[in-house]
Amino acid sequence: LVLIGKKDTTWRINDEKELSVNDELSLCYNSGEEFARAIVLWTKETNFENLTEEDYEGHEKFSSEEEMLKTYSGYYNRRITSRDKVKIIKFELIKNES
């Protein structure tokens, strides 16, 4: 989705990297192999229950809030509720100079 331009937003719980505007990202497959580089355009912290339409733009879609929370519970191996904090990260792909 990232490489075909359909995804330019990611959500993170417990952003231990403290990502911020202008940070350069290495986007990797689960194997650790990099497939693209990006730059952070903006970030925002909120709770799942307070996500806005703008927060969903450029992110994968869910059929329901229940599906979304179940998906993130699986990602983080713990129960995620609508009151959990989430960091929205909007990014833009950048070209590697090669």
C-alpha positions in Angstrom: 0.0 0.0 0.0 2.9 2.4 0.8 4.7 1.8 -2.5 1.5 2.3 -4.6 0.6 5.5 -2.8 -2.4 4.3 -0.9 -0.9 4.4 2.6 1.0 7.5 4.0 -0.2 7.3 7.6 0.8 4.9 10.4 -0.4 4.6 13.9 1.8 3.6 16.9 1.2 2.8 20.5 4.0 3.6 22.9 6.2 5.5 20.4 9.5 4.6 22.0 11.4 6.3 19.1 9.6 9.6 19.8 9.1 10.3 16.1 8.6 13.9 15.1 8.3 16.2 12.1 11.2 15.9 9.6 12.5 12.6 11.0 13.6 10.2 8.3 12.1 6.7 8.4 13.4 3.4 7.1 10.3 1.4 6.1 11.0 -2.3 6.4 9.3 -5.6 5.7 8.8 -7.9 8.8 12.2 -9.5 7.8 13.9 -6.2 8.5 14.7 -5.6 4.8 14.2 -1.9 3.9 11.7 -1.3 1.1 11.5 2.5 1.2 12.5 5.7 3.0 10.1 8.4 4.1 10.1 11.7 6.0 7.6 12.5 8.8 5.3 15.4 7.8 3.3 15.6 11.1 2.4 13.7 14.2 -0.5 13.8 16.6 -1.3 12.0 19.8 -4.9 11.1 20.8 -6.9 8.1 22.0 -8.5 5.6 19.7 -11.9 6.9 20.7 -11.0 10.4 19.5 -9.7 9.5 16.1 -10.9 11.9 13.4 -11.5 11.5 9.6 -8.2 13.2 9.0 -6.4 10.6 11.2 -7.9 7.8 9.0 -6.8 9.4 5.7 -4.0 7.3 4.1 -4.3 4.5 6.7 -5.8 1.0 6.2 -9.5 0.9 6.7 -11.4 -1.2 9.3 -15.0 -2.4 9.1 -15.6 -1.5 12.7 -14.0 -0.1 15.8 -14.1 -3.6 17.2 -12.0 -4.9 14.3 -9.6 -2.0 14.7 -9.0 -2.6 18.4 -8.7 -6.4 17.8 -6.1 -5.8 15.1 -4.0 -3.5 17.3 -4.4 -5.9 20.2 -2.8 -8.5 18.0 0.0 -6.2 16.9 0.9 -5.3 20.5 0.1 -8.6 22.2 -2.2 -7.0 24.7 -5.7 -5.8 25.0 -6.2 -2.4 23.3 -9.2 -0.4 24.2 -10.7 2.8 22.8 -9.1 4.7 25.6 -5.6 3.7 24.7 -3.3 6.4 23.4 -2.2 6.2 19.8 0.3 8.4 17.8 -0.7 9.2 14.3 2.3 9.7 12.0 1.8 11.2 8.5 4.8 10.6 6.2 5.9 11.1 2.6 8.1 8.8 0.6 11.5 10.2 -0.4 13.8 9.2 -3.2 17.1 7.5 -2.3 20.0 9.1 -4.1 21.6 6.2 -5.9 
